[in-house]
């Protein structure tokens, strides 16, 4: 049985995808993060509110990109993940 991702793991996945791809449209975030349209919108809103990502509008298209604060959050999260995995938490 496949373990469901927690909310924080989904946030990490979205931030990782944006870090690797610089800026993406919502459709590409959905595909690359393995999410649905309904599940990605609240995540993106939360990340925008906390300034971990930014919305970029260009020629009637909307893109999302990770911010410096988002990269810092992702780095700290990955450190905690390594630490918790080392102790089997």
N, C-alpha and C positions, 0 to 999 in steps of 0.2 A: 504494500500500500504506500502510495506517495504521500509524503508529509506536506501539508499545506504551509505556504510561506506566511510568516507573521507580517503585520503591517510594517514593522521596521525593516524587515528583509525586502519587502516590496519597494520601500523608499530607497533602500540601498541599491537595489537593482535599477531603478529609474535613474538615480544619480550616476551610477556606473555607466549606463548607456549614454547619458548626456555627456559625461566626461570623455568617453571614447569617441563620440561623434560630433563634438563641438556644439552644434545646434540641429534640432530635429523638429519636424512637424509632429503633431499629436499622433497621427496614424503610424508613423515609424516608431514612436515611443511605445505604442501599444504592441506592435509586432515584436520589437526587440526585447521588451520587458515581459512578454507573454501575459498581457493583461487584456481586459475587455474595455470597451469604450466607457461603460458605466462605472467600472472600478477605477479607471485612470483619472477621471475628472476630479474626484475629491482629493486624490493624492496630489495632483498638480496644484490644486487650489491651496492645499496645506503647505506645499513647498514654496509657492509664491508668497503666501502670507508670512512665512518665516524667512524669506529672502534667500532661500537655498537655490532657487532657480529664478530666471527672469524670462519674461515674454517679449519677443521681438516681432514687430510687425513690419513686413516688407512687401510692397506691391500687392496688397489685399491677401497676403499669406501670413500665417502666424507660426512662429517658431519658438521653441523653448531652448534655453541654454543654462548650464550650471553656472553659478556665481562662485566667487572666491570663497565666500562663506560656505557654500555647498560643498566645495572641494575640501575645505577644512573639516566639515562635519563628516564627510566620507572617509577621510584619512583617520580621524579619531575613531569612527565606528569600526573600521577595519582593524585598528590596533586592539580594540576591546574584543572583537571577534577572535583574533589570534590568541589573545590571553585566555578567553573563556574556553576555547577549543583545547588549549594546552592543559587545562584543568578539568576537562570533560564536563563543563557546565553547559 
